[in-house]
């Protein structure tokens, strides 16, 4: 039979692990949001430039083509980083689900043990 004190320690440990996993997920989500902001900014500037049909010096000199290529490369880089974070998030989700399940199972065991002792 499991001692209540041991179960309480296990439960506290499982809750700490769950909280740490949730913090990891939160950090990844924050980094993904920051990348998405950069992606949105690049897309918005590209759309604005495409909508502006004026023949300005950058278009006349051909620098606009270089800017478009540079913007596209920056966009691909941000999207690549975001995809890497999405893959990491999926791995952390599995760990978070397990730690959440463990914490919940230990909580239920502690409640049952407490109820049986009364």
C-alpha positions as CSV (number, residue, x, y, z in Angstrom):
1,X,0.0,0.0,0.0
2,X,1.2,3.5,-0.8
3,X,1.8,5.8,2.1
4,X,-0.1,9.1,2.0
5,X,3.2,11.0,2.5
6,X,4.8,9.2,-0.5
7,X,1.8,9.8,-2.6
8,X,1.8,13.5,-1.7
9,X,5.4,13.8,-2.7
10,X,4.8,12.0,-6.0
11,X,1.8,14.2,-6.7
12,X,3.8,17.4,-6.0
13,X,6.6,16.1,-8.3
14,X,4.1,15.3,-11.1
15,X,2.5,18.7,-10.7
16,X,5.9,20.4,-11.0
17,X,6.7,18.4,-14.1
18,X,3.3,19.3,-15.6
19,X,3.9,23.0,-14.9
20,X,7.4,22.9,-16.4
21,X,6.0,21.3,-19.5
22,X,3.3,23.8,-19.8
23,X,5.8,26.6,-19.4
24,X,7.9,25.1,-22.2
25,X,4.8,25.1,-24.4
26,X,4.1,28.7,-23.5
27,X,7.6,29.7,-24.5
28,X,7.4,28.0,-27.8
29,X,4.0,29.6,-28.5
30,X,5.5,33.0,-27.7
31,X,8.4,32.5,-30.0
32,X,6.0,31.3,-32.8
33,X,3.9,34.4,-32.3
34,X,6.9,36.6,-32.6
35,X,7.9,34.8,-35.8
36,X,4.4,35.1,-37.1
37,X,4.5,38.9,-36.5
38,X,7.6,39.1,-38.7
39,X,6.0,36.9,-41.4
40,X,3.0,39.2,-41.4
41,X,5.1,42.3,-41.6
42,X,7.0,41.0,-44.6
43,X,3.8,39.9,-46.3
44,X,2.2,43.3,-45.6
45,X,5.2,45.2,-47.0
46,X,5.2,43.0,-50.1
47,X,1.5,43.5,-50.7
48,X,1.9,47.3,-50.2
49,X,4.8,47.4,-52.7
50,X,2.8,45.4,-55.2
51,X,-0.2,47.7,-54.8
52,X,1.9,50.8,-55.4
53,X,2.4,51.1,-59.2
54,X,4.4,54.3,-59.1
55,X,7.7,54.3,-61.1
56,X,10.0,55.3,-58.3
57,X,13.8,55.2,-58.4
58,X,14.0,51.7,-57.0
59,X,11.8,50.3,-59.8
60,X,13.6,52.3,-62.4
61,X,17.0,51.1,-61.3
62,X,15.9,47.4,-60.8
63,X,16.6,47.5,-57.1
64,X,13.0,46.5,-56.5
65,X,13.7,43.0,-57.9
66,X,16.6,42.6,-55.4
67,X,14.3,43.8,-52.6
68,X,11.6,41.3,-53.6
69,X,14.2,38.5,-53.7
70,X,15.5,39.5,-50.3
71,X,12.0,39.7,-48.8
72,X,11.2,36.3,-50.2
73,X,14.4,34.8,-48.6
74,X,13.7,36.4,-45.2
75,X,10.1,35.1,-45.4
76,X,11.4,31.6,-46.2
77,X,13.8,31.8,-43.3
78,X,11.1,32.8,-40.8
79,X,8.8,30.1,-42.1
80,X,11.5,27.5,-41.7
81,X,12.2,28.6,-38.1
82,X,8.4,28.6,-37.4
83,X,8.2,25.0,-38.9
84,X,11.0,23.9,-36.6
85,X,9.2,25.4,-33.6
86,X,5.9,23.7,-34.7
87,X,7.7,20.3,-34.7
88,X,9.2,21.0,-31.3
89,X,5.8,22.0,-30.0
90,X,4.3,18.7,-31.1
91,X,7.0,16.8,-29.2
92,X,6.4,19.0,-26.1
93,X,2.6,18.4,-26.5
94,X,3.1,14.7,-26.1
95,X,5.2,15.2,-23.0
96,X,2.8,17.7,-21.6
97,X,-0.1,15.4,-22.1
98,X,1.7,12.6,-20.3
99,X,2.7,14.8,-17.4
100,X,-0.8,16.2,-17.2
101,X,-2.2,12.7,-17.1
102,X,0.2,11.6,-14.4
103,X,-0.6,14.7,-12.2
104,X,-4.3,14.1,-12.7
105,X,-4.0,10.3,-11.9
106,X,-2.1,11.1,-8.7
107,X,-4.6,13.7,-7.7
108,X,-7.4,11.2,-8.1
109,X,-5.4,8.5,-6.2
110,X,-4.8,11.0,-3.3
111,X,-8.5,11.9,-3.2
112,X,-9.5,8.2,-3.1
113,X,-6.9,7.5,-0.4
114,X,-8.1,10.4,1.6
115,X,-11.7,9.3,1.2
116,X,-10.9,5.7,2.2
117,X,-9.1,6.9,5.3
118,X,-12.2,8.8,6.5
